[in-house]
């Protein structure tokens, strides 16, 4: 999308913000010869979860009775 001017943003602010949120479309605004980009934050909700492959997967009861005394170094 071509950059828009601040006056266009002001005139259609809510419609433009809805486009950014609903479609995930980035909007660029040109002001004083520089560009400002509006983007939706993708790190909300379940999308913010990051995989942890080192985490134990399975039944927690299986690890309750593990003897860790050889690993313990106080």
C-alpha positions as CSV (number, residue, x, y, z in Angstrom):
1,X,0.0,0.0,0.0
2,X,1.1,3.5,-0.8
3,X,1.9,5.7,2.3
4,X,-1.0,7.9,3.3
5,X,-1.0,11.5,4.5
6,X,-1.9,12.4,8.1
7,X,-5.0,14.2,6.9
8,X,-6.3,10.9,5.4
9,X,-5.5,9.1,8.6
10,X,-7.4,11.7,10.6
11,X,-10.4,11.5,8.3
12,X,-10.6,7.7,8.4
13,X,-8.9,6.8,11.6
14,X,-11.2,4.1,12.9
15,X,-11.6,2.4,9.5
16,X,-7.8,2.4,9.0
17,X,-7.2,1.0,12.5
18,X,-9.8,-1.7,11.9
19,X,-8.0,-2.6,8.7
20,X,-4.7,-3.0,10.5
21,X,-6.3,-5.1,13.2
22,X,-8.6,-7.3,11.1
23,X,-6.5,-7.9,8.1
24,X,-3.1,-7.6,9.7
25,X,-2.3,-5.0,7.0
26,X,0.5,-2.6,7.8
27,X,-0.3,1.1,7.1
28,X,2.4,3.7,6.4
29,X,1.9,7.4,7.0
30,X,4.2,10.0,5.5
31,X,4.9,13.0,7.7
32,X,7.7,15.6,7.2
33,X,9.4,13.4,4.7
34,X,9.5,10.4,7.0
35,X,7.5,7.2,7.2
36,X,5.6,5.9,10.2
37,X,4.3,2.3,10.1
38,X,1.2,1.1,12.0
39,X,1.2,-2.6,12.5
40,X,-0.9,-4.9,14.7
41,X,0.9,-6.5,17.6
42,X,1.1,-10.2,16.7
43,X,2.2,-11.2,20.2
44,X,-1.2,-11.3,21.8
45,X,-3.2,-14.3,23.0
46,X,-2.1,-17.8,22.0
47,X,0.1,-16.4,19.2
48,X,2.5,-15.0,21.9
49,X,3.3,-18.5,23.1
50,X,6.7,-19.8,22.2
51,X,7.7,-23.4,21.9
52,X,9.8,-24.9,24.7
53,X,11.3,-28.2,23.3
54,X,13.3,-28.7,26.5
55,X,10.2,-28.9,28.6
56,X,9.0,-32.3,29.8
57,X,6.1,-33.6,27.8
58,X,4.0,-36.4,29.2
59,X,2.5,-37.5,32.4
60,X,3.8,-35.6,35.4
61,X,3.3,-38.6,37.6
62,X,6.2,-40.3,35.7
63,X,8.7,-37.8,37.1
64,X,7.5,-37.7,40.7
65,X,9.4,-40.8,41.8
66,X,12.7,-40.1,40.0
67,X,15.7,-40.3,42.3
68,X,17.6,-37.0,41.9
69,X,20.0,-37.6,44.8
70,X,23.0,-38.3,42.5
71,X,22.3,-34.9,40.8
72,X,21.9,-32.9,43.9
73,X,24.9,-30.6,44.7
74,X,24.0,-28.2,47.6
